[in-house]
């Protein structure tokens, strides 16, 4: 009897659901260019009155049966295609949806520096977007690995302090690294260690090349890299697990779970990444690439309702890096183990509130904690005992706290001529530790900014902006910027100028940083950097004989006064450096990139970059140039369920300076080298499982050696740089589960 009642109740619920949604229809989704099916597309049915959304997934033939009605708004999305929206009532019992290929990702939505989310090609800034498909196709695990294949980035590797970058010839101190708009703290040598930024929970990355100082303040002269993490806005439940192995001794395991219940969402993620270390010459103990293990975890809570959005995030990171010494003579039984333990905790609150039409309030508040501890032990290999070295000078702890708040009011009309933004940006950093000159120090920067976006007509947009700030240690000037965008049919011109101001960080001012490879002194007499940046970009999208292509040309010029650099203190000690102002620095250059889809499922990209640098500190009155080139080929087959991806980069000889005596500086070049990766992947079980394998560093690069370049007083060799741990082979497996 109970079973009969349940059956009757189920029938009534089914009838009520059918009445609400209407009849079922057969949907077939195909490629608009050749009529081939688009497998495993996502179909959303949204009730216009209640806003309730129901999701369906097409099969391998792009087909699905979907209940619809007069009040149902139907949309279809698929990777590599433009979004489809069916607003008109559907007639008949079958619908064929033709998706237009999205060849170059130009309709992807970006948020960095915008008044509201906009398509990348509609932004007034020159923004490059790296999506999750590119990250997966490259099998990149960290930001350092991902950006190493980008044309205008040069990644520098330090076995102890990690990976840093150059952008447009300007070092990483002037590149702002953000995660969901929150600055990443914990710079060593002025740079963020990009190998500590894991990509498992990343949705996409937005790179703004050019000045963003008005909105983001210090460290944003050369550009901004904003890492946007994944957020589940729709499905009730999804989960995933990713395991990765690389033959050099990399073992990674990461997982995540996302849940939605009504207007609420909750996400959890975590993982462990392990690297066993590597040396060019195996000593069985001391290694040039230090072994390390990393743990990361995070949780995100979201609430969305009636134009209101609240998101609270907590992220945790821990790295344990081990620096082993060689064994001590004469018995070679003992050595030292030095542990560097890095802890980073970030808390952030994001609030967005839509007001009346076209107006919005937003607030981002964050607290970040960074701690780096050095602990040294004496290791006896006969007993395997470790004893803490009693000398307190062998141990160190440096702790930094950062508090920031950025918010404001945006007006952005769909058809209006004038949009504007008013905002504030508050930053306070505190540091403590025995290596700080006074034990504790702090510095604050508090700013107001405003910008106006004037749409002169449908083709021309002009955006002036200004920032007024107060720094607790330095006098801050007004920093203006000007951006111009001109659209001419399928070609877009962008031009910009910005003035920059960068106050020295607490580490540059006060921190004394020592380890086995570094002796770096802070300098409280530093003055702030002042800079000018000019950028020009031309991009064009068209097709020749039905072959879509995208061409982009870019030129830039940077001037930095009183640049803060590491200066060698003692020529007899190549490890001893001090932060100092080095007068005048300039970089000039440009790049040219071309992308094309010559045949279905085949994409080809290529680019070349030419960058010159001039630094008065090194007695250089002429630009010293270097060249880079990239290319990639991506082929999809088996109805896009499998792919082969080849990535190549040429890094031309790179200028470096070394001190011979107090007044003798030599110019060297790190030799040019080629790098190539091959990735093969296949998706199985309705795309729930993804297998990937391939080869990295095919040309087996390990270390670059210096070649003579001359100097103001002499020449010679002596420079070298680690670039990789040789040719490796990898295998990865990803499992994803989604409940619709």
C-alpha positions in Angstrom: 0.0 0.0 0.0 2.8 2.4 0.9 4.6 1.5 -2.4 1.4 2.4 -4.3 1.1 5.8 -2.6 4.7 6.6 -3.5 4.1 5.6 -7.1 1.0 7.8 -7.3 2.9 10.7 -5.8 5.7 10.3 -8.3 3.3 10.3 -11.1 1.7 13.5 -9.8 5.1 15.2 -9.5 6.0 14.2 -13.0 2.7 15.6 -14.4 3.2 18.8 -12.4 6.8 19.1 -13.7 5.7 18.5 -17.2 2.9 21.1 -16.9 5.4 23.6 -15.7 8.0 23.0 -18.3 5.8 22.0 -21.2 6.6 19.3 -23.8 9.9 17.6 -24.4 11.7 18.3 -27.6 14.7 16.8 -29.3 17.7 19.2 -29.5 20.6 18.5 -31.9 23.7 20.8 -31.6 26.0 21.0 -34.6 29.0 23.1 -35.8 27.7 26.0 -37.9 30.6 25.7 -40.4 30.3 22.0 -41.4 27.2 20.6 -39.6 29.2 18.1 -37.5 27.8 17.3 -34.1 29.1 19.1 -31.0 29.4 16.4 -28.4 28.7 16.8 -24.7 27.4 20.4 -25.0 25.7 22.0 -22.0 22.0 23.0 -22.2 20.4 25.3 -19.7 16.6 25.8 -19.3 15.8 28.8 -17.2 12.3 29.7 -16.1 11.8 33.4 -16.9 9.5 34.0 -13.9 11.3 32.1 -11.1 14.8 32.2 -12.4 15.1 28.4 -11.7 17.7 26.7 -13.9 17.7 23.0 -15.1 20.8 21.7 -16.9 21.2 18.9 -19.4 24.3 17.5 -21.2 24.2 16.4 -24.9 25.5 13.0 -25.9 28.4 12.2 -28.2 26.2 13.1 -31.1 25.2 16.5 -29.6 21.7 15.3 -28.9 19.4 15.6 -25.9 15.8 15.6 -25.0 14.8 18.7 -23.1 11.5 19.8 -21.5 10.6 23.3 -22.6 7.7 25.8 -22.4 6.6 29.3 -23.3 8.4 30.7 -20.2 11.6 28.8 -20.8 14.8 30.6 -21.9 17.1 28.1 -23.5 20.9 28.5 -23.8 23.6 26.2 -25.2 27.3 26.4 -24.4 30.3 24.3 -25.6 34.0 24.7 -25.3 35.4 26.4 -28.3 32.1 27.9 -29.5 30.2 31.1 -29.0 27.2 30.9 -26.5 23.8 30.3 -28.1 20.6 31.9 -26.7 17.1 30.9 -27.8 14.7 33.6 -26.6 11.8 33.0 -29.0 9.2 30.2 -28.3 10.2 26.9 -29.8 7.8 25.4 -32.4 7.6 21.7 -33.2 9.3 18.8 -31.4 12.8 19.2 -32.7 15.4 22.1 -32.6 18.7 22.2 -34.4 21.2 24.6 -32.8 24.1 25.8 -34.9 27.0 26.9 -32.7 29.5 29.3 -34.2 33.2 28.5 -33.5 35.0 30.8 -31.1 38.4 30.7 -32.8 40.4 33.1 -30.7 38.5 33.4 -27.4 37.7 37.0 -28.1 34.2 36.7 -26.7 35.5 35.4 -23.3 34.5 37.6 -20.4 37.2 39.5 -18.4 36.9 41.4 -15.2 40.4 42.9 -14.4 40.3 46.7 -14.3 36.7 46.7 -15.8 33.7 48.7 -14.8 31.7 45.5 -15.4 32.5 42.1 -16.9 33.0 42.6 -20.7 34.2 40.5 -23.6 38.0 40.6 -24.0 37.8 42.2 -27.5 35.6 45.0 -26.1 37.9 46.0 -23.2 39.8 49.2 -23.5 42.8 47.4 -22.2 45.0 44.9 -24.1 44.1 41.8 -22.2 45.3 38.3 -22.9 43.2 35.4 -21.5 44.6 32.0 -20.8 41.7 29.6 -20.2 41.5 26.2 -18.6 41.8 24.3 -21.9 45.2 25.9 -22.5 46.3 25.1 -19.0 45.2 21.4 -19.5 46.7 21.1 -23.0 50.0 22.4 -21.7 49.9 20.1 -18.5 51.1 23.1 -16.5 51.1 22.6 -12.7 52.3 26.1 -11.6 52.3 29.7 -12.9 56.0 29.5 -13.6 55.5 26.6 -15.9 52.5 28.1 -17.7 54.0 31.6 -18.3 57.4 30.1 -19.4 55.7 29.4 -22.8 54.3 32.9 -23.2 56.0 35.3 -25.6 56.6 38.4 -23.6 57.4 36.7 -20.3 60.9 35.5 -19.3 61.0 33.2 -16.3 64.1 33.2 -14.1 64.8 30.3 -11.9 66.5 30.4 -8.5 66.9 27.1 -6.7 66.3 28.7 -3.3 63.9 31.7 -3.9 62.0 30.0 -6.7 60.8 31.4 -10.0 60.4 35.1 -11.0 59.5 36.9 -14.2 60.2 39.8 -16.6 57.4 41.4 -18.6 58.2 43.9 -21.4 61.8 43.9 -20.2 60.8 45.1 -16.7 61.4 42.8 -13.7 58.8 41.3 -11.5 58.8 44.1 -8.9 56.6 46.1 -11.3 54.2 43.2 -12.2 51.3 42.9 -9.9 50.3 39.2 -9.2 46.6 38.9 -8.0 44.4 36.0 -7.1 40.7 37.0 -7.6 41.9 40.6 -7.3 43.8 40.1 -4.1 47.6 40.8 -4.2 49.9 37.9 -3.5 52.4 38.8 -0.8 55.8 37.2 0.1 58.3 38.6 -2.4 61.8 37.3 -2.3 64.4 39.3 -4.2 61.4 41.6 -5.0 59.6 38.8 -6.9 56.8 36.4 -6.2 57.8 32.8 -6.4 55.6 31.6 -9.2 56.3 28.0 -8.5 54.3 28.3 -5.3 51.1 29.3 -7.2 49.2 26.1 -8.0 46.8 26.0 -11.0 44.5 23.2 -10.0 41.6 25.4 -8.9 42.1 28.1 -11.6 39.4 28.9 -14.1 41.4 31.3 -16.3 44.1 33.9 -16.1 43.8 37.5 -17.3 47.0 39.3 -18.3 47.0 43.0 -18.8 50.2 44.1 -20.4 50.8 47.8 -19.8 50.3 50.2 -16.9 47.5 49.6 -14.4 48.9 51.9 -11.6 45.8 54.0 -11.3 43.6 51.1 -10.1 46.1 48.7 -8.6 48.8 51.1 -7.4 52.3 50.0 -6.6 53.9 47.1 -8.5 51.6 47.5 -11.6 53.7 49.5 -14.0 54.5 46.7 -16.5 51.1 45.0 -16.0 48.8 42.8 -14.0 48.4 39.1 -13.8 45.0 38.2 -12.3 44.4 34.6 -11.5 40.6 33.9 -11.5 39.7 30.8 -9.5 36.9 28.4 -10.5 33.4 29.0 -9.1 30.4 26.7 -9.4 27.4 29.0 -10.2 25.0 26.4 -11.6 25.1 22.7 -11.0 24.1 21.2 -7.6 27.2 19.2 -7.2 30.5 18.6 -8.9 33.8 17.0 -7.8 37.1 16.2 -9.3 40.5 14.5 -8.6 43.8 15.0 -10.5 46.9 12.9 -10.1 50.2 13.8 -11.9 53.6 12.1 -12.2 56.7 13.4 -13.9 59.9 11.3 -14.3 62.2 13.7 -12.6 60.4 12.9 -9.3 57.2 15.0 -9.3 54.2 13.5 -7.6 51.0 15.6 -7.3 47.6 14.8 -6.1 44.8 17.4 -5.9 41.0 17.3 -5.5 38.0 19.6 -5.2 34.3 19.6 -4.4 31.7 22.2 -5.3 28.1 22.3 -4.0 25.1 24.6 -4.7 21.9 24.7 -2.6 19.5 27.4 -3.5 21.3 30.8 -3.5 24.2 29.4 -1.6 27.4 27.7 -2.8 30.3 26.0 -1.1 33.6 24.9 -2.5 36.4 22.9 -1.0 39.8 22.1 -2.5 43.2 20.7 -1.4 46.2 18.9 -2.5 49.9 17.9 -2.1 52.7 18.5 -4.6 56.1 16.8 -4.2 59.4 17.3 -6.0 62.4 15.2 -5.1 65.1 17.6 -6.2 67.5 17.5 -9.1 71.2 18.2 -9.8 73.2 18.4 -13.0 75.8 16.2 -11.2 74.4 13.7 -8.8 76.1 14.1 -5.5 73.5 12.0 -3.7 73.0 14.9 -1.2 73.4 18.5 -2.1 71.2 19.4 -5.1 70.9 22.5 -7.2 67.1 22.2 -7.5 66.1 21.8 -3.9 63.6 19.1 -2.9 60.3 20.4 -1.7 56.7 19.5 -0.8 53.7 21.8 -1.0 50.3 21.6 0.6 47.4 23.7 -0.4 43.8 23.9 0.8 40.9 26.3 0.4 37.3 26.9 0.9 34.9 29.4 -0.7 31.3 30.3 0.3 29.1 32.3 -2.1 25.6 33.8 -1.9 23.8 35.3 -4.9 20.3 36.8 -4.9 18.5 39.7 -6.7 21.6 41.5 -7.9 23.6 40.8 -4.6 26.7 38.7 -4.5 28.8 37.8 -1.5 31.9 35.6 -1.6 34.2 34.7 1.2 37.4 32.8 0.6 40.1 31.2 2.7 43.3 29.8 1.1 46.1 28.0 2.8 49.6 27.2 1.4 52.6 25.5 3.0 55.9 24.7 1.4 58.8 22.7 3.0 62.0 23.2 1.1 65.2 21.3 2.1 68.7 22.5 1.4 71.2 19.7 2.1 74.9 20.4 2.3 77.6 18.1 1.1 79.1 15.8 3.7 82.0 17.2 5.8 85.5 15.7 5.4 87.4 13.8 6.5 84.9 11.0 7.4 82.0 12.2 5.3 79.5 11.1 7.9 77.8 14.4 8.7 76.2 17.3 6.9 73.7 20.1 7.5 70.0 20.1 6.6 68.5 23.6 6.3 64.7 23.7 6.2 62.9 26.7 4.7 59.2 26.5 5.7 56.9 29.0 4.0 53.3 29.5 5.1 50.8 31.7 3.3 47.2 32.3 4.4 44.7 34.5 2.5 41.3 35.6 3.6 39.1 37.7 1.3 35.6 39.1 1.2 34.0 40.1 -2.1 30.7 42.0 -2.1 28.9 43.2 -5.2 25.6 45.0 -5.2 23.6 46.0 -8.3 21.7 49.3 -7.7 19.3 50.7 -10.2 20.0 50.0 -13.8 23.7 50.4 -14.9 25.0 51.2 -11.3 27.0 49.0 -9.0 28.7 49.1 -5.7 31.7 46.7 -5.0 34.0 46.0 -2.1 37.0 43.7 -1.8 38.6 43.3 1.6 41.4 40.9 2.4 43.9 39.9 5.1 47.0 38.0 4.0 49.6 36.3 6.2 53.1 35.3 5.1 55.7 33.5 7.2 59.1 32.1 6.2 61.2 30.2 8.7 64.7 28.9 8.4 65.8 26.1 10.7 69.3 24.4 10.5 70.1 20.9 11.7 73.3 18.8 11.9 72.5 15.4 10.3 74.5 12.3 11.3 74.2 9.7 8.5 75.5 6.9 10.7 72.7 7.2 13.3 70.3 9.2 11.1 69.8 11.6 14.0 69.2 15.4 13.5 70.3 17.9 16.1 69.3 21.5 16.0 72.3 23.8 15.6 72.5 25.9 18.8 73.8 29.1 17.1 70.8 31.4 16.8 72.3 33.1 13.8 71.7 30.0 11.8 67.9 30.3 12.3 65.5 32.9 11.2 61.8 33.8 11.1 60.3 36.6 9.0 56.6 37.3 9.2 54.4 39.7 7.2 50.8 40.8 7.5 49.0 42.6 4.7 45.6 44.2 5.0 43.8 45.7 2.0 40.5 47.1 0.9 39.4 48.2 -2.6 36.0 49.3 -3.5 33.9 51.9 -5.2 31.0 52.8 -7.4 30.7 52.0 -11.1 28.3 53.4 -13.7 28.3 51.4 -16.9 25.4 51.8 -19.3 24.7 49.5 -22.2 24.1 52.3 -24.7 25.3 55.4 -22.9 28.1 57.7 -24.0 29.6 58.2 -20.6 30.6 55.6 -18.0 32.6 56.3 -14.9 34.2 54.8 -11.8 35.0 56.2 -8.4 37.0 54.1 -5.9 39.4 53.7 -3.1 42.4 51.4 -2.5 43.8 51.0 1.0 46.9 48.9 1.7 48.8 48.3 5.0 51.8 46.0 5.4 53.5 45.0 8.6 56.7 43.0 8.9 58.6 41.5 11.9 61.6 39.3 12.5 65.2 39.5 13.7 66.4 40.2 10.2 64.3 43.3 10.1 66.6 46.2 11.0 64.3 47.5 13.8 62.6 44.2 14.6 59.2 45.5 13.4 58.2 47.8 10.6 55.1 48.9 8.7 54.2 50.9 5.6 50.8 52.1 4.4 49.5 53.4 1.1 46.0 54.9 0.9 44.5 56.1 -2.3 41.5 57.4 -4.1 41.1 56.9 -7.9 38.6 57.9 -10.6 38.2 57.3 -14.3 35.8 58.2 -17.0 35.1 56.2 -20.1 33.8 58.4 -22.9 32.3 56.7 -26.0 32.7 59.4 -28.5 30.9 57.2 -31.1 30.6 53.5 -31.8 34.2 53.3 -32.8 36.2 55.6 -30.5 36.5 55.2 -26.7 38.7 57.5 -24.5 39.4 56.8 -20.8 41.3 59.3 -18.7 42.0 58.3 -15.1 43.8 59.6 -12.0 45.0 58.3 -8.7 45.8 60.4 -5.6 47.5 58.6 -2.7 49.1 59.0 0.6 52.1 56.9 1.6 53.2 56.8 5.2 56.9 56.9 4.3 57.1 58.7 0.9 55.5 61.6 -0.8 53.2 60.3 -3.5 52.6 62.2 -6.7 49.3 62.2 -8.7 49.5 59.3 -11.1 47.4 59.8 -14.3 46.7 57.5 -17.2 45.1 57.8 -20.6 43.7 54.9 -22.7 42.3 55.1 -26.2 40.5 52.5 -28.3 39.6 52.8 -32.0 37.6 50.1 -33.8 37.7 50.0 -37.6 35.7 47.1 -39.0 37.7 44.1 -38.0 40.8 46.0 -36.7 41.2 47.5 -33.3 43.8 50.1 -32.2 44.7 50.6 -28.5 47.0 53.2 -27.1 47.9 54.1 -23.5 50.1 56.3 -21.4 50.5 56.0 -17.6 52.6 57.5 -14.9 53.8 55.2 -12.2 54.9 55.4 -8.6 56.4 52.5 -6.6 57.4 52.9 -3.0 60.0 50.4 -1.7 58.6 47.4 0.0 59.4 46.6 3.6 61.8 43.8 2.5 63.7 46.2 0.2 63.9 48.7 3.0 64.7 46.7 6.1 65.1 42.9 5.6 68.5 41.2 5.8 68.1 38.0 3.8 70.7 35.3 4.1 70.9 31.7 2.9 73.4 29.4 1.3 73.0 31.2 -2.1 72.2 34.8 -1.0 73.4 37.7 1.2 71.0 40.5 0.5 70.8 43.7 2.6 67.9 46.1 2.9 68.4 49.8 2.5 66.3 52.3 4.5 67.8 55.2 2.4 66.0 54.0 -0.8 63.8 56.6 -2.6 60.6 55.7 -4.5 60.6 54.7 -8.2 58.8 57.0 -10.7 58.0 55.8 -14.1 56.3 56.5 -17.5 54.8 53.8 -19.7 53.7 54.0 -23.4 51.8 51.2 -25.2 50.4 50.8 -28.7 48.5 47.7 -29.9 46.9 46.8 -33.2 44.8 43.7 -33.6 42.9 42.4 -36.5 40.6 39.4 -37.1 39.6 38.2 -40.5 39.6 35.2 -42.8 41.3 34.4 -46.1 39.6 31.7 -48.2 37.6 30.6 -45.2 40.6 30.4 -43.0 40.1 32.5 -39.8 43.2 34.3 -38.5 44.1 36.8 -35.9 47.1 39.2 -36.1 48.3 41.4 -33.3 51.2 43.9 -33.3 52.4 45.7 -30.1 55.0 48.3 -29.2 55.9 49.7 -25.8 58.4 52.0 -24.1 59.1 52.1 -20.3 61.1 54.7 -18.4 61.9 54.2 -14.7 63.7 56.8 -12.6 65.5 55.8 -9.4 65.0 52.1 -10.2 65.5 49.8 -7.2 67.9 47.0 -8.0 70.1 44.5 -6.3 73.7 45.9 -6.4 76.7 43.8 -5.8 78.5 45.1 -2.7 81.8 43.2 -2.8 83.2 42.0 -6.2 85.2 39.4 -4.2 81.9 37.9 -2.8 79.4 37.2 -5.7 76.7 36.4 -3.2 76.7 39.7 -1.4 74.1 42.2 -2.7 72.2 45.3 -1.4 69.1 47.1 -2.5 69.9 50.4 -4.1 68.6 53.1 -6.4 70.3 52.7 -9.8 69.3 56.0 -11.4 67.8 55.5 -14.9 66.3 52.4 -16.7 64.5 52.1 -20.0 63.0 49.2 -22.0 61.7 49.4 -25.5 60.3 46.7 -27.7 57.5 45.1 -29.6 56.0 41.8 -30.6 54.0 40.3 -33.5 51.7 37.3 -33.1 49.6 35.4 -35.6 47.0 32.7 -35.0 45.1 30.7 -37.6 42.7 27.7 -38.1 43.8 26.4 -41.5 41.5 23.3 -41.3 38.9 22.0 -38.9 40.2 21.1 -35.5 43.7 22.4 -36.2 45.0 25.7 -34.7 48.4 27.2 -35.3 50.0 30.1 -33.4 53.3 31.9 -33.8 54.9 35.1 -32.5 58.2 37.0 -32.2 59.3 39.5 -29.6 62.2 42.0 -29.6 63.1 43.8 -26.4 65.8 46.3 -25.6 67.0 47.4 -22.1 69.2 50.3 -21.1 70.4 50.7 -17.5 72.6 53.7 -16.5 73.9 51.9 -13.5 75.8 49.4 -15.7 77.3 52.3 -17.7 75.1 51.5 -20.6 74.1 54.3 -22.9 72.8 52.1 -25.6 69.9 49.6 -25.7 70.9 45.9 -25.4 68.4 43.8 -27.3 67.2 40.2 -26.9 64.8 38.1 -29.1 62.1 35.5 -28.3 59.8 33.5 -30.5 57.0 31.1 -29.8 54.8 28.7 -31.8 52.2 26.1 -31.0 50.2 23.5 -32.9 47.0 22.0 -31.5 45.1 19.2 -33.3 41.8 17.8 -32.1 40.4 14.5 -33.3 37.9 11.7 -32.5 35.0 14.3 -32.3 37.3 16.6 -30.2 37.7 13.9 -27.5 41.4 13.6 -28.1 44.1 16.2 -28.8 47.8 16.6 -29.6 49.5 19.8 -28.6 53.1 21.0 -29.4 54.6 24.1 -27.7 57.9 25.6 -28.8 59.8 28.6 -27.5 63.1 30.2 -28.6 64.8 32.4 -26.0 67.5 34.5 -27.5 70.8 35.4 -25.8 70.0 37.4 -22.7 72.1 40.3 -21.3 73.5 40.1 -17.8 76.1 42.2 -16.0 78.8 41.1 -13.5 81.3 43.1 -11.5 85.0 42.4 -12.0 86.3 45.2 -9.7 84.7 48.2 -8.0 84.8 50.2 -11.2 84.9 47.4 -13.8 81.6 46.0 -15.1 81.4 43.3 -17.7 78.5 42.6 -20.1 77.8 38.9 -20.7 75.0 37.1 -22.4 73.3 33.9 -21.3 73.3 31.7 -24.4 70.2 31.3 -26.5 68.2 28.0 -26.2 65.2 26.2 -27.6 62.5 24.5 -25.6 59.6 22.2 -26.7 56.8 20.3 -25.0 54.5 17.6 -26.5 51.2 16.8 -24.9 48.7 14.0 -25.9 45.3 13.8 -24.2 42.1 11.9 -24.5 38.7 12.3 -22.8 36.7 9.2 -21.8 33.4 8.3 -20.2 31.4 11.3 -21.3 34.4 13.6 -20.6 34.5 12.5 -16.9 38.0 11.1 -17.3 40.9 12.9 -19.0 44.2 11.1 -19.6 47.3 13.0 -20.6 50.9 12.1 -21.3 53.8 13.6 -23.1 57.4 14.9 -23.0 58.6 18.2 -21.5 61.8 20.0 -22.3 62.4 17.8 -25.4 65.8 19.5 -26.1 67.0 18.5 -22.6 67.9 22.0 -21.3 69.5 22.2 -17.9 71.9 25.2 -17.5 72.8 28.2 -19.6 76.4 29.3 -19.7 77.6 32.9 -20.3 79.2 34.1 -23.5 81.3 37.2 -23.8 79.6 40.4 -24.7 82.2 43.1 -23.8 81.9 45.9 -21.3 82.8 49.5 -20.6 86.1 48.3 -19.2 86.6 44.8 -20.3 84.9 41.5 -21.1 84.8 37.9 -20.2 82.6 35.0 -19.3 81.3 33.9 -15.9 77.5 34.2 -15.9 75.3 31.1 -15.8 71.6 30.3 -15.1 69.6 27.1 -14.4 66.7 26.8 -16.8 65.4 23.2 -16.3 65.9 19.7 -15.0 66.3 18.1 -18.4 64.0 16.1 -20.5 61.1 14.5 -18.6 58.1 12.4 -19.3 54.8 12.8 -17.6 51.4 11.1 -17.0 48.3 12.7 -15.6 44.7 11.5 -14.9 41.7 13.7 -14.1 38.3 12.4 -12.9 35.4 14.8 -12.8 31.8 14.1 -11.6 28.8 16.4 -12.1 25.3 16.0 -10.7 22.8 18.1 -12.8 
